[in-house]
Amino acid sequence: MQAYRIKPGGGVRGLALVELPDPRPAADEVLIRVRATSLNYRDLMMARGARDEIIPLSDGAGEVISVGDAVTRFAAGDRVTSCFFPNWIDGEVRPEYQAEALGGGLRNGMLAQLVALPERGVVVTPAHLSDEEAATLPCAALTAWQALFEQAWLRPGQTVVLLGTGGVSIAGLQLAHAAGLRTIVTSSSDDKLQRARDLGADDTINYRTRPDWERAVLELTEGRGADLVLEVGGEGTFAKSNACMRAGGSIVIIGGLTREAAGDAGVPLVARNVHATRIYVGSRRMFEDMNRALSLRAIHPVVDRVFEFDQAIEAYECLESQAHFGKVVIRV
C-alpha cells in the first residue's frame, strides 16, 4: 500500500509518499480501506515539530475489508470512521488515552490506503454522509459537540460566539443552529461571513472593521453577554472572549489550537464567575451521540476543498494559508 510519512525537520514540505506492506488486522482489529481523510490545525503542528517518522492525520473514513477473529462490532463492507482517541470509550479523559491519539507520537494515523484499528476505536459512518464528509467529524466536529453539549450544556435560545470560520467553528455553527441556539460568528472576511449566514448564523461580526468585537457581542445581546465562546484564538482573543461573556457563562478553550491565555485574565474570570475549561476532542460515546444528531437533522459537514491523494502537500498548504471555510479533505 501507499502512505504518507512525516519526516522529522521537514515540515509540511517534508511529507513523503512511501510504499509499505499491507497491514494485517490483529484479533481485535478491523482493516479499513481508507477513502478520505481531513486535516486539522494539529496536523500542521505535528508536521512542523515531528521528532519521529509517522503516518499523520487523525481523521479518516472508509470501508472495512476484513476483521480479526475476535471482532464482533463490525463486518466486511461496513462504512466506518476513525476515533481520534481509539481507547477513550466514555467517562473522563485520561493521559493514557491522549498518548494514543491517531497521527501523534505513539500511533500512526489515517493518511494511508489501508489502516488497521481496534474495533473499539471506530464508529459507524452515518448513512447520509459521503466518506469525504464523514472524514471531517473525528476531531473538529466532535470538539464542537463536546463544547456545546457536554461542557456548556446549552439550551435552545442561549447564545454562542464562534471565532473564525475554520473546522471547529463551522461545525459548531451547524450543530448550534440545529439545536436552536443563537449563533454569533466572527471573521475578517465579509465573504466568509455571508457563507456563515447562509448556514444559519444569526449575527456576524467582521473583526477587521470592528476590532472591538467583544463590545459588538454585548450590543447584540443587549448588554447581557454570550453564554458560551468557543475559544480558538488563545492569547490574542482570550481577554476579549472574557469581556463579552455573561456572568456565569462558559469559555471553552480548544486544546491543540491555543497557547496559554494571558496571565492577568484570571481575576475577572473569578470575579464574574465565568467558567473556563480546555477540552481536547471527545470520547467514542460522544461521537456516537453526535452522529445520531447529524443523522436526525441530515446535517452535512462543510467541505471547502477536496484534494487527491497525490496532492497531500497542497492540502496542507491550503490549510496553512487559512483561506479555507470549514474543512480541507484529502481523497484517498
C-alpha contacts under 8 A as a table, 3 or more apart, distances in Angstrom:
res1	aa1	res2	aa2	distance
1	M	19	E	5.76
1	M	20	L	5.48
1	M	21	P	6.13
1	M	22	D	5.50
1	M	112	A	7.56
1	M	113	Q	6.03
1	M	114	L	6.75
2	Q	17	L	6.82
2	Q	18	V	5.69
2	Q	19	E	4.71
2	Q	20	L	6.14
2	Q	112	A	6.03
2	Q	113	Q	5.87
3	A	17	L	5.73
3	A	18	V	5.50
3	A	19	E	6.48
3	A	20	L	7.06
3	A	55	I	7.04
3	A	111	L	5.98
3	A	112	A	3.98
3	A	113	Q	6.24
4	Y	15	L	6.45
4	Y	16	A	5.34
4	Y	17	L	4.43
4	Y	18	V	5.92
4	Y	55	I	5.71
4	Y	56	P	7.23
4	Y	111	L	5.94
4	Y	112	A	6.34
5	R	15	L	5.76
5	R	16	A	5.27
5	R	17	L	6.51
5	R	18	V	7.08
5	R	53	E	6.01
5	R	54	I	5.21
5	R	55	I	4.55
5	R	56	P	6.59
6	I	10	G	7.48
6	I	11	G	7.69
6	I	12	V	7.90
6	I	14	G	6.37
6	I	15	L	4.78
6	I	16	A	6.42
6	I	47	A	6.15
6	I	50	A	6.95
6	I	52	D	7.79
6	I	53	E	5.35
6	I	54	I	5.53
6	I	55	I	6.39
6	I	56	P	6.72
7	K	10	G	5.39
7	K	11	G	7.39
7	K	14	G	5.51
7	K	15	L	6.15
7	K	16	A	7.07
7	K	47	A	7.83
7	K	50	A	6.97
7	K	52	D	7.05
7	K	53	E	5.31
7	K	54	I	7.67
8	P	11	G	7.32
8	P	14	G	7.84
8	P	47	A	7.78
8	P	49	G	7.24
8	P	50	A	4.78
8	P	51	R	5.02
8	P	52	D	5.71
8	P	53	E	6.31
9	G	14	G	7.53
9	G	48	R	6.96
9	G	49	G	7.05
9	G	50	A	6.62
9	G	51	R	7.46
10	G	13	R	6.16
10	G	14	G	3.94
10	G	15	L	7.17
10	G	47	A	7.49
10	G	48	R	7.23
11	G	14	G	5.25
11	G	15	L	7.26
11	G	47	A	4.87
11	G	48	R	4.33
11	G	49	G	7.29
11	G	50	A	7.76
12	V	15	L	5.81
12	V	44	L	7.00
12	V	47	A	5.43
12	V	48	R	6.58
12	V	313	I	6.59
12	V	316	Y	6.63
12	V	317	E	7.52
13	R	313	I	6.33
15	L	47	A	7.76
15	L	313	I	6.77
22	D	114	L	6.85
23	P	31	L	7.60
23	P	114	L	6.93
23	P	115	V	6.74
23	P	116	A	6.40
24	R	31	L	7.01
24	R	116	A	6.91
25	P	28	D	7.53
25	P	29	E	5.06
25	P	30	V	5.74
25	P	31	L	5.58
25	P	66	S	7.54
25	P	67	V	6.33
25	P	68	G	5.55
25	P	116	A	5.51
25	P	117	L	7.57
26	A	29	E	5.10
26	A	30	V	7.80
26	A	68	G	5.44
26	A	69	D	7.93
27	A	67	V	7.61
27	A	68	G	4.00
27	A	69	D	4.88
27	A	70	A	5.03
27	A	71	V	6.73
28	D	67	V	7.75
28	D	68	G	5.47
28	D	69	D	7.00
28	D	70	A	5.20
28	D	71	V	5.18
28	D	118	P	5.64
28	D	119	E	6.14
29	E	67	V	6.08
29	E	68	G	5.38
29	E	71	V	6.61
29	E	116	A	6.16
29	E	117	L	5.22
29	E	118	P	4.06
29	E	119	E	5.16
30	V	64	V	6.43
30	V	65	I	7.72
30	V	66	S	6.07
30	V	67	V	4.40
30	V	68	G	6.25
30	V	71	V	7.44
30	V	74	F	7.62
30	V	116	A	5.55
30	V	117	L	5.58
30	V	118	P	6.21
30	V	119	E	5.81
31	L	64	V	5.68
31	L	65	I	5.80
31	L	66	S	5.29
31	L	67	V	6.04
31	L	114	L	6.89
31	L	115	V	5.80
31	L	116	A	4.36
31	L	117	L	6.65
32	I	62	G	6.16
32	I	63	E	5.38
32	I	64	V	4.44
32	I	65	I	5.84
32	I	66	S	7.50
32	I	114	L	5.63
32	I	115	V	5.27
32	I	116	A	6.10
32	I	117	L	7.72
33	R	62	G	5.48
33	R	63	E	5.20
33	R	64	V	6.22
33	R	65	I	6.43
33	R	113	Q	6.01
33	R	114	L	4.89
33	R	115	V	6.82
34	V	37	T	7.66
34	V	60	G	6.68
34	V	61	A	5.78
34	V	62	G	4.34
34	V	63	E	6.62
34	V	110	M	7.40
34	V	112	A	6.87
34	V	113	Q	5.30
34	V	114	L	5.77
34	V	115	V	6.97
34	V	332	V	6.33
35	R	60	G	7.53
35	R	61	A	5.92
35	R	62	G	4.64
35	R	63	E	7.46
35	R	113	Q	7.54
35	R	131	D	6.27
35	R	132	E	7.53
35	R	331	R	6.03
35	R	332	V	4.87
36	A	60	G	5.63
36	A	61	A	5.52
36	A	62	G	6.69
36	A	131	D	5.83
36	A	132	E	5.25
36	A	135	A	5.93
36	A	329	V	6.92
36	A	330	I	5.70
36	A	331	R	4.37
36	A	332	V	5.15
37	T	57	L	7.32
37	T	59	D	5.45
37	T	60	G	4.11
37	T	61	A	6.45
37	T	110	M	6.66
37	T	111	L	6.58
37	T	132	E	7.01
37	T	135	A	5.12
37	T	136	T	7.30
37	T	329	V	5.74
37	T	330	I	5.23
37	T	331	R	6.45
37	T	332	V	7.26
38	S	57	L	7.25
38	S	59	D	5.58
38	S	60	G	6.52
38	S	132	E	7.85
38	S	135	A	5.62
38	S	136	T	5.47
38	S	327	K	7.00
38	S	328	V	5.80
38	S	329	V	4.23
38	S	330	I	5.91
39	L	43	D	6.37
39	L	57	L	6.59
39	L	59	D	7.24
39	L	136	T	7.84
39	L	315	A	7.97
39	L	316	Y	7.36
39	L	319	L	7.44
39	L	327	K	7.14
39	L	328	V	5.81
39	L	329	V	6.37
39	L	330	I	7.95
40	N	43	D	5.43
40	N	44	L	7.32
40	N	57	L	7.89
40	N	139	C	7.48
40	N	140	A	7.28
40	N	167	G	7.55
40	N	319	L	7.90
41	Y	44	L	5.36
41	Y	45	M	6.74
41	Y	256	G	7.70
41	Y	257	L	6.79
41	Y	319	L	7.54
42	R	45	M	5.10
42	R	46	M	6.18
42	R	256	G	5.98
42	R	257	L	7.08
43	D	46	M	4.95
43	D	47	A	6.17
43	D	56	P	7.03
43	D	57	L	6.19
43	D	103	G	8.00
44	L	47	A	5.17
44	L	48	R	6.22
44	L	316	Y	7.14
44	L	320	E	7.24
45	M	48	R	5.14
45	M	49	G	6.03
46	M	49	G	5.26
46	M	50	A	5.47
46	M	56	P	7.85
46	M	104	G	7.24
47	A	50	A	5.52
50	A	53	E	7.24
52	D	105	G	7.59
54	I	103	G	6.94
54	I	104	G	7.59
54	I	105	G	7.57
54	I	107	R	7.73
54	I	108	N	5.65
54	I	109	G	7.64
55	I	103	G	6.03
55	I	108	N	4.78
55	I	109	G	5.11
55	I	110	M	6.95
55	I	111	L	6.21
55	I	112	A	7.40
56	P	102	L	7.62
56	P	103	G	4.22
56	P	104	G	7.08
56	P	108	N	6.33
56	P	109	G	4.73
56	P	110	M	6.39
56	P	111	L	5.85
57	L	60	G	7.75
57	L	102	L	6.74
57	L	103	G	4.78
57	L	109	G	4.93
57	L	110	M	5.30
57	L	111	L	5.89
58	S	82	S	7.43
58	S	83	C	7.62
58	S	84	F	5.48
58	S	101	A	7.18
58	S	102	L	4.60
58	S	103	G	5.15
58	S	109	G	5.27
58	S	110	M	5.90
58	S	138	P	7.45
58	S	139	C	7.48
59	D	81	T	7.70
59	D	82	S	6.10
59	D	83	C	7.39
59	D	84	F	6.72
59	D	109	G	7.78
59	D	110	M	6.35
59	D	135	A	5.55
59	D	136	T	6.58
59	D	137	L	7.24
59	D	138	P	5.52
59	D	139	C	6.74
60	G	81	T	5.86
60	G	82	S	5.59
60	G	110	M	5.62
60	G	111	L	7.76
60	G	134	A	7.56
60	G	135	A	4.52
60	G	136	T	7.54
60	G	138	P	7.76
61	A	79	R	7.50
61	A	80	V	5.78
61	A	81	T	4.25
61	A	82	S	6.31
61	A	125	T	7.63
61	A	131	D	5.51
61	A	132	E	7.41
61	A	134	A	6.09
61	A	135	A	4.95
62	G	79	R	5.74
62	G	80	V	5.71
62	G	81	T	6.57
62	G	131	D	6.23
63	E	76	A	7.61
63	E	77	G	5.87
63	E	78	D	5.66
63	E	79	R	4.53
63	E	80	V	6.01
64	V	67	V	7.48
64	V	74	F	7.77
64	V	75	A	6.76
64	V	76	A	4.90
64	V	77	G	5.30
64	V	78	D	5.37
64	V	79	R	6.39
64	V	80	V	7.02
65	I	75	A	7.90
65	I	76	A	4.72
65	I	77	G	6.07
66	S	75	A	7.06
66	S	76	A	5.17
67	V	71	V	6.25
67	V	74	F	7.52
67	V	75	A	6.54
67	V	76	A	6.83
68	G	71	V	5.51
71	V	74	F	6.73
71	V	119	E	6.65
72	T	75	A	7.77
73	R	119	E	6.78
74	F	78	D	6.56
74	F	119	E	7.31
75	A	78	D	5.93
78	D	124	V	7.49
79	R	124	V	6.13
79	R	125	T	5.53
80	V	122	V	6.34
80	V	123	V	5.51
80	V	124	V	4.53
80	V	125	T	4.74
81	T	122	V	5.58
81	T	123	V	5.39
81	T	124	V	6.30
81	T	125	T	5.65
81	T	134	A	6.68
81	T	135	A	6.69
81	T	138	P	7.52
82	S	86	P	7.78
82	S	121	G	6.40
82	S	122	V	4.60
82	S	123	V	6.56
82	S	138	P	6.56
83	C	86	P	5.40
83	C	121	G	5.25
83	C	122	V	5.26
83	C	123	V	7.05
83	C	138	P	5.62
83	C	283	S	7.94
83	C	284	R	6.58
83	C	287	F	7.93
84	F	101	A	5.65
84	F	102	L	5.74
84	F	121	G	7.99
84	F	138	P	5.65
84	F	139	C	6.27
84	F	281	V	7.41
84	F	282	G	7.92
85	F	88	W	5.52
85	F	97	Y	6.11
85	F	98	Q	6.52
85	F	100	E	6.26
85	F	101	A	4.70
85	F	102	L	6.60
85	F	121	G	7.03
85	F	282	G	7.79
85	F	283	S	7.06
85	F	284	R	7.95
86	P	89	I	7.64
86	P	97	Y	7.57
86	P	100	E	7.05
86	P	101	A	6.93
86	P	102	L	7.55
86	P	117	L	7.84
86	P	118	P	7.10
86	P	120	R	6.56
86	P	121	G	3.81
86	P	122	V	7.14
86	P	284	R	7.96
87	N	97	Y	5.72
87	N	100	E	7.45
87	N	120	R	6.91
87	N	121	G	6.20
88	W	91	G	7.87
88	W	93	V	6.79
88	W	97	Y	5.70
88	W	121	G	7.96
88	W	282	G	7.88
88	W	283	S	5.13
88	W	284	R	6.34
89	I	120	R	7.38
89	I	121	G	7.88
89	I	283	S	5.31
89	I	284	R	4.74
89	I	285	R	5.94
90	D	93	V	7.98
90	D	283	S	5.42
90	D	284	R	6.38
90	D	285	R	5.50
90	D	286	M	7.63
91	G	283	S	7.69
93	V	97	Y	6.72
93	V	98	Q	7.62
93	V	283	S	7.73
94	R	97	Y	5.37
94	R	98	Q	6.68
95	P	98	Q	5.13
95	P	99	A	6.25
96	E	99	A	5.10
96	E	100	E	6.66
97	Y	100	E	5.42
97	Y	101	A	6.98
98	Q	101	A	5.46
99	A	104	G	7.75
99	A	105	G	7.39
99	A	106	L	6.68
100	E	104	G	7.30
100	E	105	G	7.84
100	E	106	L	5.91
100	E	107	R	5.93
101	A	104	G	5.69
101	A	106	L	7.58
101	A	107	R	6.62
102	L	106	L	7.96
102	L	107	R	5.38
102	L	108	N	5.80
102	L	109	G	4.68
102	L	110	M	7.50
103	G	106	L	7.92
103	G	107	R	5.87
103	G	108	N	4.79
103	G	109	G	3.77
103	G	110	M	7.05
104	G	107	R	5.79
104	G	108	N	6.74
104	G	109	G	7.34
105	G	108	N	7.95
109	G	112	A	7.79
109	G	115	V	7.98
110	M	115	V	6.59
111	L	332	V	7.83
112	A	115	V	6.62
112	A	332	V	7.41
113	Q	332	V	6.33
117	L	121	G	6.47
117	L	122	V	7.37
118	P	121	G	5.35
118	P	122	V	7.34
119	E	122	V	5.82
121	G	284	R	7.37
122	V	284	R	7.85
123	V	284	R	7.46
123	V	287	F	7.75
123	V	288	E	6.97
125	T	129	L	7.28
125	T	134	A	6.50
125	T	291	N	7.91
126	P	129	L	5.72
126	P	134	A	7.57
126	P	291	N	6.38
126	P	292	R	7.87
126	P	294	L	7.76
126	P	295	S	6.24
127	A	130	S	7.96
127	A	295	S	7.68
128	H	295	S	6.90
128	H	298	A	6.82
129	L	132	E	7.94
129	L	133	E	5.81
129	L	134	A	5.98
129	L	300	H	6.69
130	S	133	E	5.17
130	S	134	A	6.16
131	D	134	A	4.99
131	D	135	A	5.99
132	E	135	A	5.32
132	E	136	T	7.10
132	E	303	V	7.77
132	E	306	V	7.88
132	E	329	V	6.58
132	E	330	I	7.84
132	E	331	R	6.93
133	E	136	T	5.62
133	E	137	L	7.51
133	E	300	H	6.83
133	E	301	P	5.71
133	E	302	V	7.48
133	E	303	V	6.74
134	A	137	L	5.60
134	A	301	P	7.77
135	A	138	P	7.00
135	A	329	V	7.55
136	T	139	C	7.25
136	T	140	A	6.93
136	T	141	A	7.06
136	T	301	P	7.08
136	T	303	V	7.84
136	T	327	K	6.58
136	T	329	V	7.44
137	L	140	A	6.12
137	L	141	A	4.87
137	L	142	L	6.22
137	L	301	P	7.86
138	P	141	A	6.57
138	P	142	L	5.85
138	P	281	V	7.77
138	P	287	F	7.39
139	C	142	L	5.46
139	C	143	T	5.93
139	C	281	V	5.55
139	C	282	G	7.96
140	A	143	T	5.19
140	A	144	A	6.38
140	A	167	G	5.50
140	A	168	V	4.47
140	A	171	A	6.94
140	A	281	V	7.26
141	A	144	A	5.17
141	A	145	W	6.20
141	A	167	G	7.25
141	A	168	V	5.89
141	A	171	A	5.11
141	A	172	G	6.88
142	L	145	W	4.89
142	L	146	Q	6.16
142	L	281	V	5.74
142	L	282	G	6.08
142	L	286	M	7.32
142	L	287	F	6.14
142	L	290	M	7.23
143	T	146	Q	5.27
143	T	147	A	6.27
143	T	168	V	6.73
143	T	254	I	7.53
143	T	279	I	7.46
143	T	280	Y	6.65
143	T	281	V	4.21
143	T	282	G	6.26
144	A	147	A	5.11
144	A	148	L	6.18
144	A	168	V	5.69
144	A	169	S	7.17
144	A	171	A	6.42
144	A	172	G	4.89
144	A	175	L	7.93
144	A	230	L	7.83
144	A	281	V	7.99
145	W	148	L	5.31
145	W	149	F	5.87
145	W	150	E	7.19
145	W	172	G	6.89
145	W	175	L	7.22
145	W	286	M	7.78
145	W	290	M	6.78
146	Q	149	F	5.49
146	Q	150	E	4.65
146	Q	151	Q	6.09
146	Q	279	I	7.99
146	Q	281	V	7.19
146	Q	282	G	6.39
146	Q	286	M	7.21
147	A	150	E	6.00
147	A	151	Q	5.12
147	A	152	A	6.11
147	A	230	L	7.21
147	A	252	V	6.14
147	A	279	I	7.53
148	L	151	Q	6.28
148	L	152	A	5.40
148	L	153	W	6.13
148	L	154	L	6.09
148	L	172	G	7.63
148	L	176	A	7.44
148	L	228	L	7.92
149	F	152	A	5.90
149	F	153	W	4.52
149	F	154	L	6.07
150	E	153	W	5.73
151	Q	252	V	7.77
152	A	228	L	6.91
152	A	250	S	6.22
154	L	158	Q	6.48
154	L	181	L	7.80
154	L	227	D	7.82
155	R	158	Q	5.87
155	R	179	A	7.87
155	R	180	G	7.82
155	R	181	L	6.98
156	P	179	A	6.20
156	P	180	G	4.63
156	P	181	L	4.87
156	P	182	R	7.83
157	G	180	G	6.07
157	G	181	L	4.90
157	G	182	R	5.86
158	Q	181	L	5.34
158	Q	182	R	5.82
158	Q	226	A	7.80
158	Q	227	D	6.25
159	T	181	L	5.96
159	T	182	R	4.55
159	T	183	T	5.86
159	T	184	I	7.47
159	T	226	A	5.24
159	T	227	D	5.25
159	T	228	L	6.55
160	V	176	A	7.82
160	V	181	L	7.13
160	V	182	R	6.25
160	V	183	T	5.18
160	V	184	I	6.30
160	V	226	A	5.95
160	V	227	D	5.91
160	V	228	L	4.68
160	V	229	V	5.66
160	V	230	L	7.53
161	V	183	T	6.04
161	V	184	I	4.75
161	V	185	V	5.93
161	V	186	T	7.76
161	V	226	A	6.71
161	V	228	L	6.25
161	V	229	V	4.67
161	V	230	L	6.38
162	L	165	T	7.90
162	L	169	S	5.36
162	L	170	I	7.93
162	L	172	G	7.30
162	L	173	L	7.16
162	L	183	T	7.26
162	L	184	I	6.12
162	L	185	V	4.82
162	L	186	T	6.43
162	L	229	V	6.23
162	L	230	L	5.47
162	L	231	E	7.59
163	L	169	S	6.35
163	L	185	V	6.02
163	L	186	T	5.12
163	L	187	S	6.98
163	L	229	V	7.74
163	L	230	L	6.60
163	L	231	E	6.65
163	L	232	V	6.59
163	L	233	G	7.47
164	G	169	S	6.37
164	G	185	V	6.66
164	G	186	T	5.15
164	G	187	S	4.77
164	G	188	S	7.91
165	T	168	V	7.86
165	T	169	S	5.53
165	T	170	I	5.56
165	T	185	V	7.73
165	T	186	T	7.58
165	T	187	S	6.64
165	T	192	K	7.13
165	T	196	A	7.77
165	T	324	H	7.95
165	T	325	F	5.52
165	T	326	G	6.22
166	G	169	S	5.55
166	G	170	I	6.06
166	G	322	Q	7.99
166	G	324	H	7.00
166	G	325	F	5.68
166	G	326	G	4.89
166	G	327	K	6.90
167	G	170	I	5.45
167	G	171	A	6.06
167	G	325	F	7.37
167	G	326	G	4.41
167	G	327	K	5.16
168	V	171	A	5.29
168	V	172	G	5.97
168	V	326	G	7.78
169	S	172	G	4.89
169	S	173	L	6.10
169	S	230	L	7.33
169	S	326	G	7.86
170	I	173	L	4.90
170	I	174	Q	6.33
170	I	196	A	7.68
170	I	302	V	7.39
170	I	325	F	7.73
170	I	326	G	5.62
171	A	174	Q	5.20
171	A	175	L	6.22
171	A	301	P	6.73
171	A	302	V	7.57
171	A	326	G	7.46
172	G	175	L	5.17
172	G	176	A	5.83
173	L	176	A	5.18
173	L	177	H	5.93
173	L	183	T	6.65
173	L	185	V	7.99
173	L	196	A	7.95
173	L	199	L	7.66
173	L	200	G	7.60
173	L	201	A	6.82
174	Q	177	H	5.25
174	Q	178	A	6.24
174	Q	199	L	6.90
174	Q	200	G	7.49
174	Q	299	I	7.54
174	Q	301	P	7.95
175	L	178	A	5.20
175	L	179	A	6.29
176	A	179	A	5.06
176	A	180	G	6.40
176	A	181	L	5.17
176	A	182	R	7.37
176	A	183	T	6.97
177	H	180	G	5.30
177	H	181	L	5.58
177	H	182	R	7.02
177	H	183	T	7.00
177	H	200	G	6.25
177	H	201	A	7.29
178	A	181	L	7.60
178	A	297	R	7.28
182	R	201	A	7.69
182	R	202	D	6.15
183	T	201	A	5.33
183	T	202	D	5.30
183	T	203	D	6.44
184	I	201	A	6.29
184	I	202	D	6.11
184	I	203	D	4.72
184	I	204	T	5.41
184	I	205	I	7.45
184	I	217	V	7.70
185	V	193	L	7.29
185	V	196	A	7.25
185	V	201	A	6.71
185	V	203	D	6.48
185	V	204	T	4.75
185	V	205	I	6.30
186	T	193	L	7.32
186	T	204	T	5.74
186	T	205	I	4.78
186	T	206	N	5.79
186	T	207	Y	6.36
186	T	213	W	7.96
187	S	190	D	7.42
187	S	192	K	7.03
187	S	193	L	6.41
187	S	204	T	7.88
187	S	205	I	6.57
187	S	206	N	5.14
187	S	207	Y	5.95
187	S	208	R	7.77
188	S	206	N	5.03
188	S	207	Y	5.43
188	S	208	R	5.12
188	S	209	T	7.77
189	S	192	K	5.27
189	S	193	L	6.28
189	S	206	N	6.65
190	D	193	L	4.93
190	D	194	Q	6.16
190	D	206	N	6.73
191	D	194	Q	5.15
191	D	195	R	6.43
192	K	195	R	4.99
192	K	196	A	6.20
192	K	325	F	6.96
193	L	196	A	4.89
193	L	197	R	6.26
193	L	204	T	6.18
193	L	205	I	7.66
193	L	206	N	7.58
194	Q	197	R	5.02
194	Q	198	D	6.22
195	R	198	D	4.93
195	R	199	L	6.43
196	A	199	L	5.08
196	A	200	G	6.58
196	A	201	A	5.53
196	A	204	T	7.86
197	R	200	G	5.03
197	R	201	A	4.43
197	R	202	D	6.72
197	R	203	D	7.43
197	R	204	T	7.43
198	D	201	A	7.13
201	A	204	T	6.96
205	I	210	R	7.10
205	I	213	W	6.69
205	I	216	A	7.44
206	N	209	T	5.67
206	N	210	R	5.84
206	N	211	P	7.96
206	N	213	W	7.72
207	Y	210	R	4.58
207	Y	211	P	4.79
207	Y	212	D	7.19
207	Y	213	W	5.73
208	R	211	P	5.59
210	R	213	W	5.54
210	R	216	A	7.78
212	D	215	R	5.56
212	D	216	A	6.77
213	W	216	A	4.83
213	W	217	V	6.32
213	W	240	K	7.74
214	E	217	V	5.13
214	E	218	L	6.51
214	E	240	K	5.46
214	E	241	S	6.65
214	E	243	A	6.29
214	E	244	C	4.92
215	R	218	L	5.01
215	R	219	E	6.18
215	R	243	A	7.99
215	R	244	C	6.70
216	A	219	E	4.99
216	A	220	L	6.13
217	V	220	L	5.09
217	V	221	T	6.21
217	V	225	G	6.59
217	V	226	A	7.20
217	V	244	C	6.10
218	L	221	T	5.12
218	L	222	E	5.99
218	L	223	G	4.59
218	L	224	R	6.32
218	L	225	G	5.03
218	L	226	A	7.59
218	L	244	C	5.87
219	E	222	E	5.01
219	E	223	G	5.71
220	L	223	G	7.56
221	T	224	R	5.49
221	T	225	G	5.64
221	T	226	A	7.14
222	E	225	G	7.59
224	R	245	M	7.81
224	R	246	R	5.57
225	G	244	C	5.21
225	G	245	M	4.66
225	G	246	R	4.21
225	G	247	A	7.87
226	A	229	V	6.99
226	A	244	C	6.22
226	A	245	M	4.78
226	A	246	R	5.45
226	A	249	G	6.97
227	D	245	M	6.37
227	D	246	R	6.05
227	D	248	G	7.91
227	D	249	G	4.70
227	D	250	S	6.14
228	L	245	M	7.14
228	L	249	G	5.95
228	L	250	S	4.77
228	L	251	I	5.62
228	L	252	V	7.34
229	V	241	S	6.47
229	V	245	M	7.63
229	V	250	S	6.63
229	V	251	I	4.94
229	V	252	V	6.31
230	L	251	I	6.30
230	L	252	V	5.24
230	L	253	I	6.42
230	L	254	I	7.15
231	E	234	G	6.80
231	E	237	T	7.63
231	E	238	F	6.96
231	E	241	S	7.25
231	E	251	I	6.47
231	E	252	V	5.75
231	E	253	I	4.73
231	E	254	I	6.07
232	V	253	I	6.34
232	V	254	I	5.54
232	V	257	L	5.90
232	V	258	T	5.99
233	G	236	G	5.89
233	G	237	T	5.29
233	G	238	F	6.92
233	G	257	L	7.23
233	G	258	T	5.88
234	G	237	T	5.68
234	G	238	F	5.50
234	G	253	I	7.72
234	G	257	L	7.51
234	G	258	T	4.37
234	G	259	R	5.27
234	G	260	E	6.42
234	G	261	A	5.57
235	E	238	F	5.60
235	E	239	A	7.59
235	E	258	T	7.40
235	E	259	R	6.32
235	E	260	E	6.47
235	E	261	A	4.64
235	E	262	A	5.66
236	G	239	A	7.65
237	T	240	K	5.32
237	T	241	S	6.12
238	F	241	S	4.97
238	F	242	N	6.19
238	F	261	A	6.01
238	F	262	A	7.43
238	F	265	A	7.96
239	A	242	N	5.09
239	A	243	A	6.21
239	A	261	A	7.88
239	A	262	A	7.48
239	A	265	A	6.32
240	K	243	A	4.91
240	K	244	C	6.36
241	S	244	C	5.44
241	S	245	M	6.55
241	S	251	I	7.31
242	N	245	M	5.42
242	N	251	I	7.39
242	N	265	A	7.85
242	N	268	P	7.80
242	N	269	L	7.01
242	N	274	V	7.73
245	M	249	G	5.88
245	M	250	S	7.43
245	M	251	I	7.98
245	M	274	V	7.39
246	R	249	G	5.22
246	R	274	V	7.61
247	A	272	R	5.05
247	A	273	N	5.87
247	A	274	V	5.95
248	G	272	R	6.57
248	G	273	N	4.83
248	G	274	V	4.72
248	G	275	H	6.69
249	G	273	N	7.49
249	G	274	V	5.10
249	G	275	H	6.17
250	S	274	V	5.79
250	S	275	H	4.68
250	S	276	A	5.73
250	S	277	T	7.87
251	I	274	V	7.40
251	I	275	H	6.18
251	I	276	A	4.63
251	I	277	T	6.52
252	V	276	A	5.80
252	V	277	T	5.15
252	V	278	R	5.78
252	V	279	I	6.93
253	I	258	T	7.28
253	I	276	A	7.13
253	I	277	T	5.89
253	I	278	R	4.40
253	I	279	I	6.28
254	I	257	L	5.89
254	I	258	T	6.61
254	I	278	R	5.86
254	I	279	I	5.57
254	I	280	Y	6.45
255	G	258	T	6.32
255	G	278	R	5.80
255	G	279	I	5.39
255	G	280	Y	4.91
255	G	281	V	7.92
256	G	280	Y	7.24
258	T	261	A	7.92
261	A	265	A	7.33
262	A	265	A	5.84
263	G	266	G	6.70
264	D	267	V	6.74
265	A	268	P	6.16
265	A	269	L	6.56
266	G	269	L	5.11
266	G	270	V	6.25
267	V	270	V	5.29
267	V	271	A	6.02
268	P	271	A	4.87
268	P	272	R	5.92
269	L	272	R	5.52
269	L	273	N	5.92
269	L	274	V	4.93
269	L	275	H	7.14
269	L	276	A	7.83
270	V	273	N	5.03
270	V	274	V	6.39
271	A	274	V	7.86
282	G	286	M	6.19
282	G	287	F	7.09
283	S	286	M	5.25
283	S	287	F	6.34
284	R	287	F	4.86
284	R	288	E	6.19
285	R	288	E	5.21
285	R	289	D	6.22
286	M	289	D	5.01
286	M	290	M	6.11
287	F	290	M	5.11
287	F	291	N	6.18
288	E	291	N	5.04
288	E	292	R	6.35
289	D	292	R	5.31
289	D	293	A	6.63
290	M	293	A	5.13
290	M	294	L	6.21
291	N	294	L	4.94
291	N	295	S	6.07
292	R	295	S	5.14
292	R	296	L	6.08
293	A	296	L	5.05
293	A	297	R	6.31
294	L	297	R	5.49
294	L	298	A	5.57
294	L	299	I	4.99
294	L	300	H	7.58
295	S	298	A	4.83
295	S	299	I	6.70
296	L	299	I	7.99
301	P	326	G	7.97
302	V	325	F	7.75
302	V	326	G	5.29
302	V	327	K	6.31
303	V	306	V	7.32
303	V	325	F	7.76
303	V	326	G	5.83
303	V	327	K	4.81
303	V	328	V	6.22
303	V	329	V	6.99
304	D	324	H	6.10
304	D	325	F	5.60
304	D	326	G	5.71
304	D	327	K	5.43
304	D	328	V	5.79
304	D	329	V	7.90
305	R	324	H	7.75
305	R	327	K	7.19
305	R	328	V	5.25
305	R	329	V	6.22
306	V	328	V	6.24
306	V	329	V	4.70
306	V	330	I	5.55
306	V	331	R	6.55
307	F	311	Q	5.79
307	F	312	A	6.92
307	F	314	E	7.65
307	F	315	A	6.11
307	F	328	V	7.88
307	F	329	V	6.16
307	F	330	I	4.68
307	F	331	R	6.03
308	E	311	Q	5.24
308	E	312	A	7.05
308	E	330	I	5.60
308	E	331	R	5.00
308	E	332	V	6.60
309	F	312	A	5.76
309	F	330	I	5.99
309	F	331	R	5.64
309	F	332	V	4.96
311	Q	314	E	5.24
311	Q	315	A	6.35
311	Q	330	I	7.77
312	A	315	A	5.02
312	A	316	Y	6.41
312	A	330	I	6.64
313	I	316	Y	5.10
313	I	317	E	6.23
314	E	317	E	4.95
314	E	318	C	6.11
315	A	318	C	5.04
315	A	319	L	6.43
315	A	328	V	6.75
315	A	329	V	7.33
315	A	330	I	6.94
316	Y	319	L	5.21
316	Y	320	E	6.10
317	E	320	E	4.82
317	E	321	S	6.14
318	C	321	S	5.24
318	C	322	Q	6.89
318	C	323	A	6.89
318	C	324	H	7.01
318	C	328	V	7.59
319	L	322	Q	5.44
319	L	323	A	7.16
319	L	324	H	6.56
319	L	328	V	6.69
321	S	324	H	7.71
324	H	327	K	7.02
324	H	328	V	7.20
